[in-house]
Amino acid sequence: MFAFRFDKKTAVKAPPEKALKRNGLVSINQHSLIQCRHKASQLILSAAKIKAMQSGAYLSSFRGRGMEFNESRIYQPGDDIRSMDWKVTARTGTAHTKVFSEEKERPVLCWTDFREPMRFATHGVFKSVIAAKTAASIAWAANAQGDRVGGLVFSEQSHHELKPRRGKSNVLHYIKQLEQIQQLSDDSNALNISAEQALARLRRVSKPGSLVFLISDFRNMGEQALSHITQLSRHNDVVMFFIYDTLEKSLPADGQYLIQHRDKKLRFSTHDRSQTQYHQHFADRLQSLQQFARAHRISFIQCSTQQDPLQQLQNAYK
C-alpha cells in the first residue's frame, strides 16, 4: 500500500509494483537481510540498561540471563520464599527450596508482525521491511554475542516458530522465514491469525529470563493482547519496537489525495481541522503505548519507515 498526490493540475503516480519490489521498498530478500550481519555484530544486546527513545527518557534495567532449575534442598534461613519447592515440601514434610543455575546462553526471541497493516508506507519503505531488517539485525547481534536466537513470524495467513538455538545456520533459517512470509502474505486465503493468538503462543515458548523483542505497529490489539504482553514482562525483558509511517502521524498539506492498495483506490481530502484531529489521535495512541510500557518496565523504541532500524537500536543501547 502506498499514497500519492492527486489534484486537478498534476498526478504523481506511484512506481510500478515490480520496481518497488526490486528496490526493496515493499519486500526484502535474504541477501539484504544477510548483509545486516556486518553492522549488527557491533550491537550489544546485553547492555545493563536501555534508554527508551522519545518516551520520557526512562530507563529499564534488564534482569540478566535466564535461570535453569538445578536441584531442591532443605530450606535455609535467608532463602527466597518465592523459590520454595512446595511439591517436595508436601511430600517430605520438610521445607525445601529450589536451586537455580544461570544459563550460559540467553534466549533472544523476536516476535515479528507481518499482518496487513504492516504492508504500508507513504515514505521510505514498507513497515514490514523495517520489521524484517529489525528482526534480522537483532538475530545477528544475538548470534555474535553467543546467545540463542529464536522467534515467531506471523501474518493473517501464516505462523512460523523458531526455537532458540545457537549458530549462523539457525539465523539463516530465521531469515528465510522472514522472506517467505512476505510471499505468503500475497495469498488471499487468510486464516485470520490474530496478534492475540501469536502472543499467546509466544508466552508458551518463551522461558523465564529471555530477552523478547515485539516488532510491530501494534494496531488492532485489544485488552487480551496487552494482557499477554504484561504476563511476558513479569519474567522476561521485553522491548516494544514500534514502527509507524509519516502519514499515520500527520496528514499532508491541505489538498486531495489518492490511496492505492493493489487494485483498490480511495480518494480523500484534508483540511486544517482534520489535520489537528488526526495528529492528536496518533499522539494519544503513542502516549497510551508508552504509558503501558512504562507501567510494566518494558523498553520502548520507535522507528518511522524513513529511519534506519539498526541505527534506532544502536541509539537505544548506547
N, C-alpha and C positions, 0 to 999 in steps of 0.2 A: 504494500500500500504506500502511496506517495501523493503529495499535493503539488499543484502548480497553479500559477496565476492565470485568471481568465477575465478579460474585460472587453469593451467594445473595440478598442484600438488594436490590442495585441493579445496573442495567446502563446504563452511559453509552455510548450508541451514537454511531458516527461520523456526521457530517452527510452528506446525500446527495452523490453524486459531482458532480452538476451545480452544487451550491452551492460545493463545494470548487474547481472549475474557475473559477467566476465570481469567487471571492475571490482567485484567483491563488495558491492553496495547492498545487495539484498540476500546474498548467501555467501558461504565461505567454504573453501575446500581444505582437505587435510594438509596440503603443503603449507598453506598460510598459517594454520594452527601449529604446525611443527616449527615454523620459523619463530614463533613466540618463545621458544625454548631459550634462546641466547640471552635475551633481556630479562626474562622471568627468573633465570637462575640467580640473579642478583637480589631478588625479593626474598626477605627473611620473614617467614610467616610466624615464627616462634618468638617474635618480639614480646617484651613484657607488657607493653601497653599499646593500644591502637587508638589514635585520635579520630573521632568521628568528624567527617568533613561537613562543614557548614551546618552544624546542628547543635550549636550551643557550646562547642568545643569541650564536651565532656569526655572523660577517659573511662575505658572499660578494661579492667585487669583480666588477663587470661588466667585460667585456672591451672594451666600446666598440662602435662601429658596424662593419658588415661591410666587407670589403675586396674590391675588384674587380681582376682582372688587367689590367695596363696594357700592359707590353711585357717583352721579355727583353733583357738587356745583358750585356756581358762582366763576369765576376766581378771584384770589387774587394776588397782586404783589409778585413775588418771586416763583410762581408755575412753575413747569417744563412745558414748552410749548409742550413737546412731549406727555404729558398726556392730552392734550386738547380733550374734547368731542365735535367733530365737528358736529355730528348729532343734539345734544341738542342745541348747539350754533346756528345752522342754523334754528332750529325750533322756538326758543325763541327770537332770535335776540340779546341775551346777551351771552358773553363769559362764557363758563362752562368748568370745568376741571374734570377729573376722579379721584376718591379717591380709593386707593387700601389698602387692609389689608394683613399682612403677613400670609401665610399659616402655620397652626400648624404642618403639616407633609409634608415633601418634597418628591415629586415623584422621585424614583430612577428607571431608565429604563436600561435594559441590552439588547442590540441588538447583538444576538449571531449567528454567521455564521457556518453552518454545510454543506456547499457546498462540492463538490467532492475534491477540493484541500486541504480541512481541514482533510481529511481522509488519512493522510500520516505521516510517520515518519521513520527514519533510526536509531535513537537513542531515548531512553526514551519511551514516549507514543505518540499516535496519537495527532495531533494538535486539533482535535475535542474533545479529552479527556481533554486536557488543557483548552479548551474553556468552556466545561461543568463545570469543577471544578472552574474556574474563576467566571462564572455566579452564581453558587451556593454559593460561598463564599461571593460575593457581596450582594446577596439576603439575606443571613443570617445576614450579618453585618448591612444592612439597617433595617432589621426587629428588630434587637437588640436595635437599637437607635430610634425606634419608627417611622421610615419613611415608606412610602407606596412603595411597590415593584411591578414592572411590567416589561414588556419587550416583545421582539419579538424573536422568534426562527424560523429559516428558513433554507431550503436546496432547491435544484432544484425541489424536489418532494413535499415539504410541507411548509406551512407557518402558524404559530400559534401566536396569540397575547394574552397577558395577561394584563388587565387593572390594573393600580397601586392601590393596596389595602393593608391594614394592616393585620397582623396576620400570625401565623405559618401555618395555613391551606392554605393560599394563596401561601406561599413559597413552601410548599409541592406539591401543584398543578403545580407550575412552574417547580419544579424538575422532576415531572412526564413527563412533556412535553420535557424536556431535554433528558430523557431516550428514550421516544417513537420516537423522530425524528431520532435518530440513527438507530432504527429498520426500519423506513420508508425509510431511505437512501439506504437500500438494494434493494428497488423496482426499477426496470429498467425503469418503465413508468414515465419518467421525464416530469414535467410540464414546465421546463426551467425557473423557478423563478430566477430572476437576483438580484444582490445586489442593483441595481438602484431602482427596484420595492420595495424591502424591506425597503430601506432608505426613499423612498417617503411615504410609509405607516407610518414609524416611525415619520416623520415630522408631519403627520396629527394627531397622537395620543399623541404626547408629548406636555405638557403645558409649557409655559414660566417659567423659574426658575427651571426646572428639572435638575437632575444630570444624564447624559446619558453616558453609557459605550458602546463603539463599540468594540466588541471582534471578531477578525478576523485575517487572514493573509493578507488581503487587496489585494488579487490578482484579476485580471480581473475587475478592477474598473476604468471606464473611467471618462471623464470630468463631465458627468451628476451626477455620484455618488459623486464626490468631491464637486460638487455644492450643493447637498443635505446636505452634512456634514457641509459646510460653512454656509448654512442657519440655521442649527441646532445650531451652535456655537454662533450665534448672540443673542439668547435669552435663552440659556441653558449652563450649564457647561458640556463640552464634554471631555471624556477621551478615547483616542485610545489605546487599548490594543493589541499590535502587536505580533503575535505568528509565530515562524519560526522553521525550522528544521536545524540541523547542515549541512546536505547535501545541503540545499539551500544557505547556507552562503559560503561554500567552498567545493571543490571536494576532495575525499580521495586521498591517495598517488597514484603514477603512477602505473597503472595496468588495468586489465579488470574486469568489474563488471556486475552484473545482477540485474535489477529492476523487481520486480514481482508485478502485480496488479491483484488480483483474479487469473484467468487462463491465463493472458497475461504476456509475458516476453519480456524484451528488454535488450540487451547486449550493453555495451558501454565501451570505453577505455578512460583513462585520460593521460595527459602529462603536462609538466611544463607550456607550453604556454596556453593550455586550462584552467588550474587551475587559472592562473593570470587573464584571461579574465572573467572567471566565478565569481571569487571573486569580481572583480571590478563591475560587473553587479549588484550583490547583494548590494554592498556598495553604488552604485548610487541610487538604488531603496530605500534603507533605508534612505539615506540623503534626497531624494525627499519627503518622508513621513514626516520626521522630520521638514523640512523647511515648509511644508504645515501646520503642527500642530502649529509651532511657529508663523506663519503669522496670524493665526486665534485664537490665545490664547487657543489652545487645548492642554491638557496634554497628554504626550506620554510615554507609558510604553512598554517595550519589554520583551518577555519571550520565551526561547527556549523550545523544547519538553523535555529537560532534567532537567528543573528547576521547582521549586515548585511555581505555580502561586500565591498562598496566600502569600508566602514569598516576591515575587516581589511587590505585592500590599502593604504589610507592609513596605517594604523599601521605596516605593514611598510616603507613607503617614507619614513617620516619621517627 
